[in-house]
Amino acid sequence: MAGNRTFSIIKPDATRRNLTGAVTKKLEDAGLRVIASKRIHMTREQAEGFYAVHKERPFFGELVDFMTSGPCVVQVLEGENAMQRNRDIMGATNPAEAAPGTIRAEFAESIEANSVHGSDSDENAEIEIAHFFTEDEIVG
Ligand code: IDP
């Protein structure tokens, strides 16, 4: 149902430091349930397609390099107001501005290597989920 699912990525800086469990615990403690999860190493094509909206931004090339630098864990999260709930527990893009207790405040290394992605609208959540998962891989 719209509003109850969102899409998350645990980024390569977090998998490299073995923080998959720690990040997931933050999500679960925030009232989100992981209803699909897989560990992938994104190809450049996948990363470029996923971040196509940022194609014109000066950091696009570096962002693609970073997202393909190691494994990611892609997840579907379920919960009341899942998109906003996830954005709240993620914290601001720049960890220096992220509220205390948020994932990025606790774990992010930089504005780029900021440990997690989360969809920024319900519409984008559905598009991003479909990018990485088939419906039969999602078990609510
Ligand atoms: P969000 O992930 O908080 O939604 P966006 O503005 O959509 O933030 O940016 C997508 C991703 O691009 C960020 O999570 C971060 O990894 C990277 N990014 C954003 N701004 C910068 C920047 O100024 N320099 C380097 N990377 C950035």
Backbone and ligand atoms as CSV (ligand in chain L), in Angstrom:
chain,resi,resn,atom,element,x,y,z
A,1,MET,N,N,0.848,-1.198,0.000
A,1,MET,CA,C,0.000,0.000,0.000
A,1,MET,C,C,0.888,1.255,0.000
A,2,ALA,N,N,0.500,2.280,-0.747
A,2,ALA,CA,C,1.321,3.499,-0.834
A,2,ALA,C,C,1.612,4.040,0.553
A,3,GLY,N,N,2.835,4.443,0.740
A,3,GLY,CA,C,3.196,5.040,2.027
A,3,GLY,C,C,3.752,4.050,3.019
A,4,ASN,N,N,3.588,2.746,2.769
A,4,ASN,CA,C,4.045,1.767,3.746
A,4,ASN,C,C,5.366,1.093,3.392
A,5,ARG,N,N,5.863,1.376,2.194
A,5,ARG,CA,C,7.125,0.750,1.790
A,5,ARG,C,C,8.091,1.806,1.292
A,6,THR,N,N,9.343,1.568,1.557
A,6,THR,CA,C,10.359,2.433,0.981
A,6,THR,C,C,11.580,1.608,0.630
A,7,PHE,N,N,12.531,2.264,-0.025
A,7,PHE,CA,C,13.724,1.580,-0.513
A,7,PHE,C,C,14.960,2.162,0.163
A,8,SER,N,N,15.863,1.297,0.561
A,8,SER,CA,C,17.075,1.698,1.283
A,8,SER,C,C,18.296,1.028,0.660
A,9,ILE,N,N,19.420,1.729,0.698
A,9,ILE,CA,C,20.702,1.096,0.358
A,9,ILE,C,C,21.671,1.338,1.505
A,10,ILE,N,N,22.296,0.272,1.976
A,10,ILE,CA,C,23.450,0.410,2.870
A,10,ILE,C,C,24.665,0.496,1.946
A,11,LYS,N,N,25.331,1.658,1.992
A,11,LYS,CA,C,26.323,1.999,0.965
A,11,LYS,C,C,27.689,1.342,1.257
A,12,PRO,N,N,28.599,1.373,0.262
A,12,PRO,CA,C,29.882,0.665,0.411
A,12,PRO,C,C,30.737,1.095,1.605
A,13,ASP,N,N,30.645,2.363,2.036
A,13,ASP,CA,C,31.464,2.750,3.203
A,13,ASP,C,C,31.014,1.997,4.448
A,14,ALA,N,N,29.722,1.676,4.525
A,14,ALA,CA,C,29.186,0.975,5.695
A,14,ALA,C,C,29.440,-0.531,5.598
A,15,THR,N,N,29.266,-1.129,4.411
A,15,THR,CA,C,29.548,-2.570,4.311
A,15,THR,C,C,31.027,-2.833,4.536
A,16,ARG,N,N,31.895,-1.908,4.063
A,16,ARG,CA,C,33.347,-2.075,4.231
A,16,ARG,C,C,33.724,-2.125,5.710
A,17,ARG,N,N,33.011,-1.331,6.532
A,17,ARG,CA,C,33.318,-1.288,7.970
A,17,ARG,C,C,32.470,-2.284,8.765
A,18,ASN,N,N,31.809,-3.197,8.061
A,18,ASN,CA,C,31.024,-4.262,8.695
A,18,ASN,C,C,29.883,-3.693,9.553
A,19,LEU,N,N,29.218,-2.652,9.014
A,19,LEU,CA,C,28.151,-1.980,9.761
A,19,LEU,C,C,26.756,-2.349,9.264
A,20,THR,N,N,26.638,-3.397,8.442
A,20,THR,CA,C,25.320,-3.769,7.924
A,20,THR,C,C,24.337,-4.030,9.066
A,21,GLY,N,N,24.784,-4.787,10.055
A,21,GLY,CA,C,23.904,-5.101,11.187
A,21,GLY,C,C,23.584,-3.866,12.011
A,22,ALA,N,N,24.585,-3.040,12.258
A,22,ALA,CA,C,24.375,-1.843,13.083
A,22,ALA,C,C,23.400,-0.880,12.405
A,23,VAL,N,N,23.533,-0.713,11.096
A,23,VAL,CA,C,22.610,0.170,10.373
A,23,VAL,C,C,21.208,-0.429,10.381
A,24,THR,N,N,21.127,-1.735,10.137
A,24,THR,CA,C,19.814,-2.388,10.105
A,24,THR,C,C,19.132,-2.293,11.466
A,25,LYS,N,N,19.898,-2.399,12.536
A,25,LYS,CA,C,19.299,-2.276,13.878
A,25,LYS,C,C,18.688,-0.883,14.071
A,26,LYS,N,N,19.372,0.138,13.579
A,26,LYS,CA,C,18.822,1.508,13.655
A,26,LYS,C,C,17.480,1.593,12.919
A,27,LEU,N,N,17.432,0.952,11.749
A,27,LEU,CA,C,16.193,0.975,10.967
A,27,LEU,C,C,15.081,0.244,11.724
A,28,GLU,N,N,15.417,-0.916,12.265
A,28,GLU,CA,C,14.414,-1.705,12.994
A,28,GLU,C,C,13.963,-0.976,14.254
A,29,ASP,N,N,14.904,-0.365,14.946
A,29,ASP,CA,C,14.543,0.368,16.166
A,29,ASP,C,C,13.650,1.572,15.850
A,30,ALA,N,N,13.728,2.060,14.605
A,30,ALA,CA,C,12.891,3.189,14.197
A,30,ALA,C,C,11.503,2.733,13.749
A,31,GLY,N,N,11.227,1.429,13.829
A,31,GLY,CA,C,9.890,0.936,13.490
A,31,GLY,C,C,9.763,0.437,12.068
A,32,LEU,N,N,10.897,0.223,11.419
A,32,LEU,CA,C,10.872,-0.284,10.050
A,32,LEU,C,C,11.224,-1.768,10.041
A,33,ARG,N,N,10.604,-2.498,9.137
A,33,ARG,CA,C,10.827,-3.943,9.023
A,33,ARG,C,C,11.464,-4.220,7.670
A,34,VAL,N,N,12.537,-5.011,7.657
A,34,VAL,CA,C,13.196,-5.366,6.388
A,34,VAL,C,C,12.403,-6.504,5.753
A,35,ILE,N,N,11.732,-6.229,4.630
A,35,ILE,CA,C,10.892,-7.261,3.993
A,35,ILE,C,C,11.524,-7.794,2.705
A,36,ALA,N,N,12.684,-7.241,2.344
A,36,ALA,CA,C,13.499,-7.789,1.253
A,36,ALA,C,C,14.906,-7.243,1.433
A,37,SER,N,N,15.896,-8.053,1.121
A,37,SER,CA,C,17.281,-7.612,1.316
A,37,SER,C,C,18.202,-8.444,0.439
A,38,LYS,N,N,19.146,-7.790,-0.202
A,38,LYS,CA,C,20.203,-8.556,-0.873
A,38,LYS,C,C,21.465,-7.725,-0.988
A,39,ARG,N,N,22.583,-8.446,-0.976
A,39,ARG,CA,C,23.889,-7.817,-1.073
A,39,ARG,C,C,24.305,-7.879,-2.536
A,40,ILE,N,N,24.649,-6.722,-3.091
A,40,ILE,CA,C,25.012,-6.667,-4.510
A,40,ILE,C,C,26.256,-5.808,-4.667
A,41,HIS,N,N,26.979,-6.023,-5.754
A,41,HIS,CA,C,28.046,-5.084,-6.122
A,41,HIS,C,C,27.560,-4.408,-7.400
A,42,MET,N,N,27.176,-3.144,-7.290
A,42,MET,CA,C,26.563,-2.448,-8.427
A,42,MET,C,C,27.547,-2.299,-9.573
A,43,THR,N,N,27.038,-2.489,-10.780
A,43,THR,CA,C,27.817,-2.168,-11.975
A,43,THR,C,C,27.756,-0.651,-12.182
A,44,ARG,N,N,28.653,-0.130,-13.011
A,44,ARG,CA,C,28.610,1.312,-13.319
A,44,ARG,C,C,27.278,1.658,-13.961
A,45,GLU,N,N,26.789,0.780,-14.821
A,45,GLU,CA,C,25.515,1.043,-15.503
A,45,GLU,C,C,24.383,1.156,-14.491
A,46,GLN,N,N,24.378,0.250,-13.507
A,46,GLN,CA,C,23.324,0.306,-12.475
A,46,GLN,C,C,23.416,1.600,-11.678
A,47,ALA,N,N,24.640,1.969,-11.274
A,47,ALA,CA,C,24.814,3.169,-10.449
A,47,ALA,C,C,24.461,4.427,-11.240
A,48,GLU,N,N,24.882,4.469,-12.501
A,48,GLU,CA,C,24.578,5.638,-13.338
A,48,GLU,C,C,23.071,5.756,-13.558
A,49,GLY,N,N,22.424,4.620,-13.751
A,49,GLY,CA,C,20.968,4.638,-13.958
A,49,GLY,C,C,20.247,5.049,-12.690
A,50,PHE,N,N,20.706,4.510,-11.567
A,50,PHE,CA,C,20.046,4.791,-10.292
A,50,PHE,C,C,20.147,6.271,-9.944
A,51,TYR,N,N,21.321,6.869,-10.197
A,51,TYR,CA,C,21.549,8.278,-9.827
A,51,TYR,C,C,21.414,9.218,-11.029
A,52,ALA,N,N,20.672,8.797,-12.056
A,52,ALA,CA,C,20.549,9.610,-13.274
A,52,ALA,C,C,20.083,11.039,-12.993
A,53,VAL,N,N,19.279,11.240,-11.958
A,53,VAL,CA,C,18.797,12.608,-11.653
A,53,VAL,C,C,19.957,13.533,-11.284
A,54,HIS,N,N,21.083,12.955,-10.863
A,54,HIS,CA,C,22.235,13.772,-10.451
A,54,HIS,C,C,23.287,13.893,-11.558
A,55,LYS,N,N,22.923,13.487,-12.779
A,55,LYS,CA,C,23.893,13.410,-13.879
A,55,LYS,C,C,24.649,14.713,-14.109
A,56,GLU,N,N,23.961,15.831,-13.927
A,56,GLU,CA,C,24.591,17.133,-14.197
A,56,GLU,C,C,25.340,17.688,-12.986
A,57,ARG,N,N,25.229,17.034,-11.853
A,57,ARG,CA,C,25.897,17.563,-10.652
A,57,ARG,C,C,27.404,17.290,-10.738
A,58,PRO,N,N,28.233,18.197,-10.178
A,58,PRO,CA,C,29.687,18.041,-10.326
A,58,PRO,C,C,30.238,16.771,-9.686
A,59,PHE,N,N,29.510,16.222,-8.707
A,59,PHE,CA,C,30.027,15.054,-7.990
A,59,PHE,C,C,29.559,13.733,-8.595
A,60,PHE,N,N,28.864,13.784,-9.752
A,60,PHE,CA,C,28.245,12.565,-10.292
A,60,PHE,C,C,29.265,11.437,-10.530
A,61,GLY,N,N,30.389,11.763,-11.187
A,61,GLY,CA,C,31.386,10.728,-11.504
A,61,GLY,C,C,31.940,10.085,-10.247
A,62,GLU,N,N,32.251,10.926,-9.259
A,62,GLU,CA,C,32.780,10.402,-7.993
A,62,GLU,C,C,31.732,9.573,-7.251
A,63,LEU,N,N,30.482,9.993,-7.344
A,63,LEU,CA,C,29.409,9.240,-6.682
A,63,LEU,C,C,29.283,7.845,-7.299
A,64,VAL,N,N,29.371,7.769,-8.605
A,64,VAL,CA,C,29.306,6.459,-9.279
A,64,VAL,C,C,30.534,5.625,-8.890
A,65,ASP,N,N,31.716,6.255,-8.853
A,65,ASP,CA,C,32.924,5.530,-8.409
A,65,ASP,C,C,32.701,4.959,-7.007
A,66,PHE,N,N,32.185,5.797,-6.119
A,66,PHE,CA,C,31.967,5.367,-4.728
A,66,PHE,C,C,30.949,4.228,-4.643
A,67,MET,N,N,29.830,4.378,-5.330
A,67,MET,CA,C,28.772,3.367,-5.209
A,67,MET,C,C,29.160,2.026,-5.823
A,68,THR,N,N,30.193,2.040,-6.693
A,68,THR,CA,C,30.663,0.788,-7.290
A,68,THR,C,C,31.973,0.318,-6.648
A,69,SER,N,N,32.388,0.970,-5.558
A,69,SER,CA,C,33.690,0.664,-4.936
A,69,SER,C,C,33.655,-0.569,-4.044
A,70,GLY,N,N,32.466,-1.077,-3.750
A,70,GLY,CA,C,32.328,-2.246,-2.890
A,70,GLY,C,C,30.878,-2.659,-2.846
A,71,PRO,N,N,30.568,-3.683,-2.054
A,71,PRO,CA,C,29.187,-4.155,-1.998
A,71,PRO,C,C,28.245,-3.143,-1.345
A,72,CYS,N,N,26.995,-3.223,-1.764
A,72,CYS,CA,C,25.887,-2.500,-1.126
A,72,CYS,C,C,24.893,-3.546,-0.638
A,73,VAL,N,N,24.062,-3.179,0.311
A,73,VAL,CA,C,22.913,-4.013,0.659
A,73,VAL,C,C,21.662,-3.204,0.309
A,74,VAL,N,N,20.895,-3.720,-0.661
A,74,VAL,CA,C,19.651,-3.048,-1.047
A,74,VAL,C,C,18.503,-3.692,-0.272
A,75,GLN,N,N,17.589,-2.862,0.197
A,75,GLN,CA,C,16.538,-3.353,1.073
A,75,GLN,C,C,15.195,-2.695,0.743
A,76,VAL,N,N,14.132,-3.437,0.977
A,76,VAL,CA,C,12.791,-2.851,1.015
A,76,VAL,C,C,12.366,-2.809,2.480
A,77,LEU,N,N,11.931,-1.642,2.915
A,77,LEU,CA,C,11.521,-1.434,4.303
A,77,LEU,C,C,10.024,-1.185,4.354
A,78,GLU,N,N,9.399,-1.751,5.373
A,78,GLU,CA,C,7.951,-1.598,5.556
A,78,GLU,C,C,7.682,-0.963,6.907
A,79,GLY,N,N,6.682,-0.111,6.964
A,79,GLY,CA,C,6.303,0.512,8.230
A,79,GLY,C,C,5.368,1.678,7.953
A,80,GLU,N,N,4.726,2.158,8.994
A,80,GLU,CA,C,3.833,3.302,8.831
A,80,GLU,C,C,4.656,4.506,8.381
A,81,ASN,N,N,4.204,5.184,7.340
A,81,ASN,CA,C,4.962,6.324,6.780
A,81,ASN,C,C,6.429,5.959,6.547
A,82,ALA,N,N,6.627,4.816,5.901
A,82,ALA,CA,C,7.982,4.259,5.790
A,82,ALA,C,C,8.986,5.233,5.179
A,83,MET,N,N,8.603,5.932,4.108
A,83,MET,CA,C,9.561,6.825,3.443
A,83,MET,C,C,10.050,7.890,4.429
A,84,GLN,N,N,9.127,8.585,5.080
A,84,GLN,CA,C,9.515,9.679,5.979
A,84,GLN,C,C,10.230,9.151,7.222
A,85,ARG,N,N,9.732,8.027,7.718
A,85,ARG,CA,C,10.352,7.413,8.901
A,85,ARG,C,C,11.825,7.079,8.609
A,86,ASN,N,N,12.064,6.537,7.417
A,86,ASN,CA,C,13.440,6.196,7.038
A,86,ASN,C,C,14.283,7.452,6.845
A,87,ARG,N,N,13.719,8.470,6.183
A,87,ARG,CA,C,14.474,9.727,5.999
A,87,ARG,C,C,14.839,10.314,7.367
A,88,ASP,N,N,13.930,10.218,8.313
A,88,ASP,CA,C,14.194,10.788,9.641
A,88,ASP,C,C,15.349,10.064,10.337
A,89,ILE,N,N,15.360,8.736,10.275
A,89,ILE,CA,C,16.417,8.005,10.990
A,89,ILE,C,C,17.744,8.064,10.220
A,90,MET,N,N,17.688,8.303,8.903
A,90,MET,CA,C,18.933,8.474,8.136
A,90,MET,C,C,19.700,9.716,8.572
A,91,GLY,N,N,18.997,10.837,8.734
A,91,GLY,CA,C,19.636,12.120,9.015
A,91,GLY,C,C,20.010,12.858,7.742
A,92,ALA,N,N,20.495,14.091,7.905
A,92,ALA,CA,C,20.800,14.951,6.760
A,92,ALA,C,C,21.904,14.352,5.894
A,93,THR,N,N,21.884,14.712,4.603
A,93,THR,CA,C,22.872,14.210,3.636
A,93,THR,C,C,24.301,14.407,4.134
A,94,ASN,N,N,24.574,15.618,4.646
A,94,ASN,CA,C,25.896,15.931,5.191
A,94,ASN,C,C,25.931,15.522,6.668
A,95,PRO,N,N,26.777,14.552,7.018
A,95,PRO,CA,C,26.760,14.068,8.409
A,95,PRO,C,C,27.044,15.165,9.430
A,96,ALA,N,N,27.742,16.220,8.999
A,96,ALA,CA,C,28.023,17.332,9.923
A,96,ALA,C,C,26.727,18.041,10.330
A,97,GLU,N,N,25.695,17.887,9.501
A,97,GLU,CA,C,24.407,18.535,9.778
A,97,GLU,C,C,23.344,17.545,10.262
A,98,ALA,N,N,23.710,16.283,10.379
A,98,ALA,CA,C,22.728,15.258,10.750
A,98,ALA,C,C,22.451,15.293,12.259
A,99,ALA,N,N,21.186,15.121,12.608
A,99,ALA,CA,C,20.795,15.175,14.021
A,99,ALA,C,C,21.434,14.029,14.800
A,100,PRO,N,N,21.781,14.271,16.060
A,100,PRO,CA,C,22.369,13.213,16.889
A,100,PRO,C,C,21.466,11.978,16.922
A,101,GLY,N,N,22.084,10.809,16.901
A,101,GLY,CA,C,21.309,9.569,16.972
A,101,GLY,C,C,20.920,9.020,15.618
A,102,THR,N,N,21.023,9.839,14.558
A,102,THR,CA,C,20.679,9.341,13.228
A,102,THR,C,C,21.821,8.484,12.679
A,103,ILE,N,N,21.497,7.693,11.664
A,103,ILE,CA,C,22.492,6.783,11.072
A,103,ILE,C,C,23.684,7.575,10.551
A,104,ARG,N,N,23.406,8.661,9.831
A,104,ARG,CA,C,24.522,9.418,9.239
A,104,ARG,C,C,25.341,10.125,10.309
A,105,ALA,N,N,24.692,10.611,11.357
A,105,ALA,CA,C,25.459,11.252,12.439
A,105,ALA,C,C,26.400,10.242,13.082
A,106,GLU,N,N,25.944,9.020,13.250
A,106,GLU,CA,C,26.756,8.024,13.958
A,106,GLU,C,C,27.781,7.331,13.079
A,107,PHE,N,N,27.430,7.125,11.787
A,107,PHE,CA,C,28.265,6.234,10.986
A,107,PHE,C,C,28.897,6.858,9.744
A,108,ALA,N,N,28.325,7.936,9.193
A,108,ALA,CA,C,28.805,8.433,7.896
A,108,ALA,C,C,30.227,8.964,7.997
A,109,GLU,N,N,30.973,8.800,6.900
A,109,GLU,CA,C,32.355,9.292,6.839
A,109,GLU,C,C,32.429,10.684,6.227
A,110,SER,N,N,31.511,10.999,5.307
A,110,SER,CA,C,31.559,12.276,4.588
A,110,SER,C,C,30.215,12.514,3.913
A,111,ILE,N,N,30.075,13.684,3.267
A,111,ILE,CA,C,28.813,13.976,2.563
A,111,ILE,C,C,28.570,12.958,1.451
A,112,GLU,N,N,29.640,12.412,0.886
A,112,GLU,CA,C,29.480,11.402,-0.166
A,112,GLU,C,C,29.335,10.002,0.444
A,113,ALA,N,N,30.295,9.620,1.281
A,113,ALA,CA,C,30.288,8.288,1.898
A,113,ALA,C,C,29.428,8.359,3.155
A,114,ASN,N,N,28.109,8.473,2.919
A,114,ASN,CA,C,27.200,8.774,4.035
A,114,ASN,C,C,26.316,7.581,4.418
A,115,SER,N,N,26.830,6.391,4.149
A,115,SER,CA,C,26.355,5.121,4.731
A,115,SER,C,C,25.018,4.593,4.234
A,116,VAL,N,N,24.069,5.476,3.924
A,116,VAL,CA,C,22.748,4.997,3.505
A,116,VAL,C,C,22.133,5.875,2.416
A,117,HIS,N,N,21.306,5.232,1.623
A,117,HIS,CA,C,20.375,5.914,0.723
A,117,HIS,C,C,18.966,5.604,1.188
A,118,GLY,N,N,18.065,6.561,1.028
A,118,GLY,CA,C,16.640,6.299,1.251
A,118,GLY,C,C,15.825,7.082,0.250
A,119,SER,N,N,14.793,6.468,-0.295
A,119,SER,CA,C,13.933,7.152,-1.273
A,119,SER,C,C,13.404,8.448,-0.680
A,120,ASP,N,N,13.217,9.458,-1.554
A,120,ASP,CA,C,12.753,10.755,-1.052
A,120,ASP,C,C,11.291,11.044,-1.364
A,121,SER,N,N,10.577,10.083,-1.946
A,121,SER,CA,C,9.120,10.214,-2.134
A,121,SER,C,C,8.554,8.808,-2.278
A,122,ASP,N,N,7.251,8.673,-2.063
A,122,ASP,CA,C,6.621,7.358,-2.230
A,122,ASP,C,C,6.710,6.904,-3.689
A,123,GLU,N,N,6.595,7.880,-4.591
A,123,GLU,CA,C,6.661,7.544,-6.018
A,123,GLU,C,C,8.054,7.002,-6.366
A,124,ASN,N,N,9.099,7.688,-5.894
A,124,ASN,CA,C,10.456,7.207,-6.167
A,124,ASN,C,C,10.722,5.876,-5.477
A,125,ALA,N,N,10.137,5.674,-4.304
A,125,ALA,CA,C,10.323,4.400,-3.600
A,125,ALA,C,C,9.859,3.243,-4.481
A,126,GLU,N,N,8.698,3.379,-5.095
A,126,GLU,CA,C,8.176,2.287,-5.926
A,126,GLU,C,C,9.069,2.057,-7.147
A,127,ILE,N,N,9.566,3.163,-7.736
A,127,ILE,CA,C,10.456,3.046,-8.906
A,127,ILE,C,C,11.764,2.361,-8.497
A,128,GLU,N,N,12.330,2.779,-7.358
A,128,GLU,CA,C,13.616,2.242,-6.921
A,128,GLU,C,C,13.490,0.780,-6.490
A,129,ILE,N,N,12.393,0.434,-5.831
A,129,ILE,CA,C,12.168,-0.976,-5.449
A,129,ILE,C,C,12.141,-1.831,-6.713
A,130,ALA,N,N,11.421,-1.361,-7.732
A,130,ALA,CA,C,11.283,-2.143,-8.968
A,130,ALA,C,C,12.610,-2.262,-9.721
A,131,HIS,N,N,13.514,-1.311,-9.476
A,131,HIS,CA,C,14.843,-1.324,-10.093
A,131,HIS,C,C,15.654,-2.536,-9.602
A,132,PHE,N,N,15.436,-2.959,-8.376
A,132,PHE,CA,C,16.297,-3.980,-7.765
A,132,PHE,C,C,15.573,-5.265,-7.351
A,133,PHE,N,N,14.265,-5.240,-7.237
A,133,PHE,CA,C,13.542,-6.407,-6.724
A,133,PHE,C,C,12.351,-6.749,-7.604
A,134,THR,N,N,12.078,-8.065,-7.696
A,134,THR,CA,C,10.804,-8.505,-8.256
A,134,THR,C,C,9.834,-8.677,-7.086
A,135,GLU,N,N,8.548,-8.638,-7.353
A,135,GLU,CA,C,7.561,-8.705,-6.252
A,135,GLU,C,C,7.702,-9.986,-5.443
A,136,ASP,N,N,8.099,-11.088,-6.097
A,136,ASP,CA,C,8.198,-12.344,-5.343
A,136,ASP,C,C,9.411,-12.403,-4.430
A,137,GLU,N,N,10.313,-11.427,-4.516
A,137,GLU,CA,C,11.447,-11.346,-3.598
A,137,GLU,C,C,11.096,-10.549,-2.340
A,138,ILE,N,N,9.912,-9.938,-2.333
A,138,ILE,CA,C,9.493,-9.084,-1.226
A,138,ILE,C,C,8.481,-9.861,-0.378
A,139,VAL,N,N,8.866,-10.092,0.872
A,139,VAL,CA,C,8.021,-10.948,1.722
A,139,VAL,C,C,7.620,-10.147,2.961
A,140,GLY,N,N,6.420,-9.622,2.934
A,140,GLY,CA,C,5.963,-8.750,4.028
A,140,GLY,C,C,5.388,-9.538,5.186
L,1,IDP,P1,P,20.177,12.128,-0.057
L,1,IDP,O1,O,20.959,10.832,-0.240
L,1,IDP,O2,O,20.252,12.630,1.360
L,1,IDP,O3,O,18.765,12.024,-0.577
L,1,IDP,P2,P,20.921,13.644,-2.468
L,1,IDP,O4,O,21.026,15.135,-2.547
L,1,IDP,O5,O,19.804,12.967,-3.205
L,1,IDP,O6,O,20.929,13.256,-0.922
L,1,IDP,O7,O,22.319,13.085,-2.997
L,1,IDP,C1,C,22.482,11.724,-3.330
L,1,IDP,C2,C,23.835,11.274,-2.848
L,1,IDP,O8,O,24.857,11.971,-3.554
L,1,IDP,C3,C,24.133,11.577,-1.365
L,1,IDP,O9,O,23.571,10.650,-0.467
L,1,IDP,C4,C,25.648,11.534,-1.354
L,1,IDP,O10,O,26.153,10.197,-1.337
L,1,IDP,C5,C,25.980,12.192,-2.684
L,1,IDP,N1,N,26.179,13.643,-2.562
L,1,IDP,C6,C,25.242,14.603,-2.331
L,1,IDP,N2,N,25.779,15.828,-2.273
L,1,IDP,C7,C,27.109,15.656,-2.470
L,1,IDP,C8,C,28.230,16.556,-2.524
L,1,IDP,O11,O,28.095,17.782,-2.388
L,1,IDP,N3,N,29.455,15.984,-2.746
L,1,IDP,C9,C,29.640,14.633,-2.907
L,1,IDP,N4,N,28.604,13.761,-2.881
L,1,IDP,C10,C,27.372,14.253,-2.646
